[in-house]
Amino acid sequence: MSKANIPIVITKEDCHRCHELKDWLKENDVKYIERDIDDEEFVSELLHDKNFLGTFCDADGCIVNTPAVLHKGKYWFK
């Protein structure tokens, strides 16, 4: 599987739903890359992604509920 096809799981510390999702992915042998929403470098990358801006941001700012999954250019979240 190429790196582009591996989902990115966006998490943050002390997020119980993040831990539940990661546990489920591991139990089902789904490979993923974890990125922390509190990582300033990662946030900078997100702020240059038009899909991210259109999904999570408006004139008042950006709100990301974790976990969120980025796969094949689309964001998935609950």
Buried (B, 14 or more C-beta within 10 A) or exposed (E): EEEEEEBBBBBBEEBEEBEEBBEEBEEEEEEBEEBBBEEEEBBEEBEEBEEBEEBBBEEEEEEBEBBBBBBEEEBEEE
